[in-house]
């Protein structure tokens, strides 16, 4: 069995997928399997993956219809035989040393069951500096993770048993599924940081979920409510989560009011009230 199972979900990414897979094939760490989950693509993705020079390296799972990135990743994990999981989005690219550096770090830090790396951002072909608020950090990062998604799926290496213990990706979430999973994990598990730029993220694609799914804080609010009700938080974590939940609920409520969406305004106002804030 391989040490690492690489999971690549994709949907109509025939144009971008070759770059991601090339970065997998270029890895200096070789004890891996690569599973690409074709989430009902209608472009040339399937034909690309059927090329003879790829079939020995890449195992393909194909959904007949589009089910979403969470279902695709979960299906990849279900088929995985490795002890560790590494996720790679189809529009991202790894440094050749990515898995070598990360697995060596875990050998030296066996108490960590998940780690991430630093990342380079490319937006519409130009390298940009991420905001300071997005700077990658390690350790117990639950408080950081409440405000925004602080872990990039493409940078992660995670033990498969931790992934299952945390419950995997919620398939009911069309977006923010990574925020939701990391919130559950960081509530009681430290995250390692390999302090090297081993991932390149390419932004600006029109089909990215952050561009196509409106009102992302609605899903983050659901995640915070779920983790608050899970009973897994300490008293200090409960206090932080409640404060963040109220803040996000008020933002969504006020935005809904400005747009004349009264039902939505009342829904998120009620959430804020239920956690102790008058609206």
Secondary structure, DSSP 8 states (H G I E B T S, - for coil): --SEEEEEEESS-HHHHHHHHHHHHT-S---EEEEEEEES--SSHHHHHT-HHHHTTEEEEEESS---HHHHHHHHHHH--SSEEEE--TTEEE-TTHHHHHHHHHHH-TT-SEEEEEEEEEETTEEE---GGG----BS-HHHHHHS----GGG-EEEHHHHHHHT---TT-SS-HHHHHHHHHHTT--BEEEEEEEEEEEE--TTSHHHHS--THHHHHHHHHHHHHTT---HHHHHHHHHHHHHHHHHHHHHHHHTT-HHHHHHHHHHHHHTT---
